[in-house]
Amino acid sequence: MENINETSTDFFLLGLFPPSRIGLFFFILSFLIFLMAMFGNLSMIILILLDTHLHTPMYFLLSQLSFMDLNYISTIVPKMASNYLLGNKSISFIGCGVQCFFFVALAGAEGLILVSMAYDRYVAICFPLHYPTRMSNKICVLLITGSWIMGSVNSCAHTAYVLHIPYCQARTINHFFCDIAAMLTLACMDTWVYEYTVFLSITLFLVFPFIGIACSYGRVLLAICHMQSTEGRRKAYSTCSTHLTVVTFYYAPFAYTYLCPRSFRSPTEDKVLAVFYTILTPMLNPIIYSLRNKEVTGAMRRVIQRFCSVKM
């Protein structure tokens, strides 16, 4: 067991896996999921860039989601893997701050991108004739830029706070990354005022967006029911159900972790739920959007055929 120096400025991450065969099995499984997520999201980005049929606002937003997931999982898993393999659970003060910043920034930006994607489908299905004006390339760029800026500004505020509060216990974080909620338990000052700001941030970046997504898809489902074309209804339902699956996997564990009072949760529950939005969701997103989307599978065939014809 590591000798933890309480006078050090480093933090120590207890990690996700126990030092046993079962722990090794789950570590290998998690690392394979990480590789799948990297390959899937990178492939989705390249596919959207190469195929002109996918140069639409919907797929531009999807490429941003893949880019965020690519960075999201890369912020967490490599450090977790190196700590487990090397047996060194420490992370520097600056390293913890950097990880905290990117985690919060990407989490907030992804939540807003999912809202933008819901708005895109709402306009496309409910107001198809107004789609070119209501969801133009300019508006799409503004939505993406706004998501990145708002996520980054929110993250700067939270990261600055957690790095400036005094820590009076051994800096042992009962998590597998520098999670703000887990870090607050180590503070030697009352943080209840700051916890309210965390609640406010979660409300702004998770609750309100989720309500907006739910309302937009409520309207979309009503519009789908009134569609005359069976093929159009099937395609619209498939697209919306895909997006709702992604939203549920992302928002549900996040909301429970950060909105549920600390006394009702255990550190183990927090770590298990964090696996969903830090590891599983980035891996599932490209799979869900590619396997259930004929336009993506069609683009994949066209790109493969193009490369094969070039080689011949």
Secondary structure as the mmCIF struct_conf table of DSSP 4:
data_model
#
loop_
_struct_conf.conf_type_id
_struct_conf.id
_struct_conf.beg_label_comp_id
_struct_conf.beg_label_asym_id
_struct_conf.beg_label_seq_id
_struct_conf.end_label_comp_id
_struct_conf.end_label_asym_id
_struct_conf.end_label_seq_id
TURN_TY1_P TURN_TY1_P1 GLU A 6 THR A 7
BEND BEND1 THR A 9 THR A 9
STRN STRN1 PHE A 11 LEU A 13
BEND BEND2 LEU A 16 PHE A 17
BEND BEND3 PRO A 19 SER A 20
HELX_RH_AL_P HELX_RH_AL_P1 ARG A 21 LEU A 50
HELX_RH_3T_P HELX_RH_3T_P1 THR A 52 LEU A 54
BEND BEND4 THR A 56 THR A 56
HELX_RH_AL_P HELX_RH_AL_P2 PRO A 57 LEU A 86
STRN STRN2 SER A 90 ILE A 91
HELX_RH_AL_P HELX_RH_AL_P3 PHE A 93 CYS A 126
HELX_RH_3T_P HELX_RH_3T_P2 PRO A 128 HIS A 130
HELX_RH_AL_P HELX_RH_AL_P4 TYR A 131 ARG A 134
TURN_TY1_P TURN_TY1_P2 MET A 135 MET A 135
HELX_RH_AL_P HELX_RH_AL_P5 ASN A 137 VAL A 162
TURN_TY1_P TURN_TY1_P3 LEU A 163 HIS A 164
BEND BEND5 ILE A 165 ILE A 165
STRN STRN3 TYR A 167 TYR A 167
BEND BEND6 GLN A 169 GLN A 169
STRN STRN4 THR A 172 ILE A 173
BEND BEND7 ASN A 174 PHE A 177
HELX_RH_AL_P HELX_RH_AL_P6 ILE A 180 LEU A 184
TURN_TY1_P TURN_TY1_P4 THR A 185 LEU A 186
STRN STRN5 ALA A 187 ALA A 187
BEND BEND8 CYS A 188 MET A 189
HELX_RH_AL_P HELX_RH_AL_P7 TRP A 192 ILE A 202
HELX_RH_PI_P HELX_RH_PI_P1 THR A 203 VAL A 207
HELX_RH_AL_P HELX_RH_AL_P8 PHE A 208 CYS A 225
TURN_TY1_P TURN_TY1_P5 HIS A 226 HIS A 226
BEND BEND9 GLN A 228 GLN A 228
HELX_RH_AL_P HELX_RH_AL_P9 THR A 230 LEU A 259
BEND BEND10 CYS A 260 CYS A 260
HELX_RH_3T_P HELX_RH_3T_P3 ARG A 262 PHE A 264
HELX_RH_AL_P HELX_RH_AL_P10 PRO A 267 VAL A 275
HELX_RH_PI_P HELX_RH_PI_P2 PHE A 276 LEU A 280
HELX_RH_AL_P HELX_RH_AL_P11 THR A 281 LEU A 291
TURN_TY1_P TURN_TY1_P6 ARG A 292 ARG A 292
HELX_RH_AL_P HELX_RH_AL_P12 LYS A 294 LYS A 311
#
